[in-house]
Amino acid sequence: MTVLLIEDETLAAERLQNLLMGIDPSITLVAHLKSVSASVQWLTSNPHPDLILADIRLLDGLCFEIFQQVSVSTPVIFTTAYDQYAIKAFEVNSVDYLLKPVQEEKLRKAITKTKPQTNKTVPVDYAEIIRQVQASQKQYKARFMVKVGQKIIAVPIEKVAYFYSENKLSFLVTPDQKRYPIDQPLDELMDVLDPHHFFRANRQFIITFSSIAEIHTYFKGRIKLLLSPAANEEVIISSERSPEFKRWIDQ
């Protein structure tokens, strides 16, 4: 087996090399790279290895950026110190990961698990992984300032049931059925809302788990939601977004 190691910490790289040799002395380390740019250059001009072992944060960015620039079908094992929510992204996208400090037995199992996939292309949405990893570190909006008559009041994010758009206007709805107009369109809202708590159901609705009263299967693989407070129209999740919705409610 040939292995490409992408790791910017010298001690961590040395430890991983020793672990690899201890697991299988016949493993050939084809290169040790420390940055996104160096990795892109190497993968562009060299035959791809049987396995890539990559740290997430490198000298010049996240290692996922490598796979956005170079088409790679090689199995990848990520080493990471990120929390469980960020790791959820890896599970969703069918890649493997190991928490630092990497343990020999877990590395051995991960390598064994990748071997059957060596000759198979596994589609991975690295852009989505980057978004979720960055999201796990991001500070999100804590409250919305809304106008009520001549007053401006604060609505804590915990008091939001869902957002919706109607006639090119956006509205915030609270569990006690109050509705407030807000300035931001739904597309901009998703940049300031925690995706752990909010889900973009469709073009008209951003929902919270607590706002879901009922979930129904719908024809052609779609999902229909009944919200609380009740919405003025049906909330339908497309067949393309249904798998992501199921993962979101199951976190």
C-alpha positions in Angstrom: 0.0 0.0 0.0 1.2 3.5 -0.9 0.3 6.3 1.5 0.4 10.1 1.1 0.8 11.9 4.5 -0.5 15.5 4.7 0.4 16.9 8.1 2.0 20.3 9.1 3.1 19.3 12.6 6.5 17.6 12.5 6.0 15.5 15.7 2.6 14.4 14.7 3.9 13.4 11.2 6.7 11.4 12.7 4.3 9.6 15.1 2.0 8.7 12.2 4.9 7.4 10.2 5.9 5.2 13.1 2.4 3.9 13.6 2.1 3.1 9.9 5.3 1.1 9.9 4.2 -0.7 13.0 0.9 -1.7 11.4 2.4 -2.8 8.1 6.2 -2.5 7.4 5.4 -2.9 3.6 3.5 0.4 3.5 5.4 2.9 1.3 5.1 6.6 2.3 5.2 8.3 -1.1 5.4 11.9 0.3 4.9 14.0 3.4 3.3 17.4 2.6 2.5 20.3 4.9 0.2 22.6 3.0 -2.8 22.8 0.7 -0.8 24.3 -2.1 2.0 21.7 -1.9 -0.6 18.9 -1.8 -2.4 20.3 -4.8 0.8 20.5 -6.8 1.9 17.0 -5.8 -1.4 15.4 -6.6 -1.5 17.2 -9.9 1.8 15.9 -11.1 2.1 12.4 -9.4 0.3 9.1 -9.5 -2.3 9.0 -6.7 -1.5 6.7 -3.8 -3.7 4.0 -2.4 -4.5 6.0 0.8 -4.3 9.6 1.9 -3.8 10.4 5.6 -4.6 14.1 6.1 -4.7 16.5 9.1 -7.6 19.0 8.8 -5.9 22.3 9.5 -2.8 22.9 7.5 -0.4 25.9 7.2 -2.5 27.6 4.5 -6.0 26.4 5.1 -8.3 23.4 5.6 -7.2 20.2 3.8 -10.6 19.8 2.3 -9.7 22.6 -0.1 -7.2 20.2 -1.7 -10.0 17.9 -2.9 -12.0 20.8 -4.3 -9.0 21.6 -6.6 -7.9 18.1 -7.5 -10.2 15.2 -8.4 -9.2 12.3 -6.1 -10.9 8.9 -5.8 -8.4 7.7 -3.2 -9.8 6.9 0.2 -9.0 9.6 2.8 -8.6 9.3 6.5 -8.7 12.6 8.3 -7.0 13.3 11.7 -8.8 15.8 13.7 -9.3 17.4 17.1 -12.7 18.9 16.2 -15.8 18.3 18.3 -18.5 15.7 17.6 -20.7 18.1 15.6 -18.0 18.8 13.1 -17.2 15.1 12.9 -20.8 14.5 11.9 -20.0 16.0 8.6 -17.4 13.3 7.9 -19.9 10.5 8.7 -22.5 12.1 6.4 -20.0 12.3 3.5 -18.7 8.7 3.8 -15.1 9.5 4.7 -13.2 8.3 7.8 -11.7 10.2 10.6 -9.5 9.7 13.7 -9.3 11.9 16.7 -5.9 13.1 17.8 -3.8 11.8 19.4 -4.2 8.9 16.9 -4.2 5.5 18.5 -2.5 2.6 16.6 -5.5 0.2 16.9 -7.9 2.8 15.5 -5.6 3.6 12.7 -5.3 -0.1 11.9 -9.1 -0.5 11.7 -9.4 2.6 9.6 -6.9 1.4 7.1 -8.6 -2.0 6.9 -11.9 -0.3 6.3 -10.6 1.7 3.4 -9.0 -1.2 1.6 -12.1 -2.5 -0.2 -12.8 1.0 -1.4 -9.4 1.5 -3.0 -10.7 0.9 -6.5 -14.0 2.6 -6.0 -14.9 6.3 -6.4 -16.7 7.6 -3.4 -18.4 10.9 -4.1 -17.7 13.4 -1.3 -19.1 16.9 -0.9 -16.0 18.6 0.5 -17.6 22.1 0.2 -20.3 20.9 2.6 -17.7 19.5 5.0 -15.9 22.8 5.0 -19.1 24.6 5.7 -19.9 22.3 8.6 -16.4 22.5 10.1 -16.4 26.2 9.9 -19.9 26.3 11.3 -18.8 24.4 14.4 -16.5 27.3 15.2 -18.7 30.2 14.2 -20.6 32.7 16.5 -24.2 32.8 15.6 -27.0 35.4 16.0 -28.3 35.4 19.6 -31.4 37.7 19.1 -33.4 39.6 16.5 -34.4 43.3 17.0 -38.0 43.7 15.6 -40.3 46.6 15.4 -43.7 46.5 17.2 -45.6 49.7 16.5 -43.3 52.5 17.6 -41.2 50.2 19.8 -38.3 48.0 19.0 -38.0 44.7 21.0 -35.5 41.9 21.2 -36.6 38.3 20.4 -34.0 35.8 21.7 -33.1 33.1 19.3 -34.6 30.5 21.7 -38.0 32.1 21.2 -38.0 31.6 17.4 -40.2 28.8 16.1 -39.4 29.4 12.4 -38.9 31.9 9.7 -40.8 32.2 6.4 -41.0 34.4 3.4 -44.1 35.7 1.7 -44.4 38.3 -1.1 -40.7 38.9 -1.0 -40.9 39.8 2.8 -39.4 37.7 5.6 -41.1 37.0 8.9 -40.1 35.6 12.3 -42.7 33.4 14.1 -42.6 32.7 17.8 -44.1 29.6 19.6 -46.9 31.8 21.0 -48.0 32.7 17.4 -46.6 36.2 17.2 -45.3 37.2 13.8 -42.7 39.9 13.2 -41.3 41.3 9.9 -37.5 41.2 9.7 -35.1 42.8 7.2 -33.0 39.9 6.1 -34.0 37.5 3.3 -33.9 33.8 4.1 -30.7 33.3 2.1 -28.9 35.7 4.4 -30.4 34.3 7.5 -28.8 30.9 7.0 -25.4 32.6 7.3 -26.1 33.8 10.8 -28.2 30.9 12.2 -26.8 27.8 13.8 -27.4 24.9 11.4 -27.5 22.6 14.4 -30.8 24.2 15.4 -32.2 25.6 12.1 -32.9 23.8 8.9 -33.7 25.4 5.5 -36.7 23.2 4.6 -37.3 24.9 1.2 -37.2 28.4 -0.4 -40.0 29.7 1.9 -39.2 28.2 5.3 -36.4 27.9 7.9 -37.5 25.7 10.7 -36.5 24.6 14.2 -36.9 21.0 15.5 -39.3 22.2 18.2 -41.6 23.8 15.5 -42.3 20.4 13.9 -45.7 19.1 15.0 -45.9 16.2 12.5 -43.8 14.6 9.8 -45.4 12.8 6.9 -44.0 10.9 3.9 -45.1 12.5 0.7 -45.1 11.2 -2.9 -42.0 11.0 -5.0 -39.7 10.8 -1.9 -40.7 14.1 -0.5 -41.6 15.0 3.1 -44.5 17.1 4.3 -44.3 18.9 7.7 -47.0 20.4 9.9 -45.6 23.2 12.0 -46.6 24.7 15.3 -47.7 27.4 15.2 -49.5 26.4 12.0 -48.1 27.8 8.8 -50.3 29.4 6.1 -49.2 26.8 3.6 -47.9 23.3 3.4 -44.2 22.9 4.1 -42.8 20.4 1.6 -39.2 19.2 1.6 -38.0 18.0 -1.8 -36.7 14.5 -2.4 -33.2 16.0 -2.9 -33.2 17.6 0.5 -35.0 14.8 2.4 -31.9 12.8 3.2 -30.2 15.9 4.7 -33.4 16.6 6.7 -33.4 13.1 8.1 -29.8 13.4 9.2 -30.6 16.8 10.8 -33.4 15.5 12.9 -31.4 12.5 13.9 -28.4 14.4 15.3 
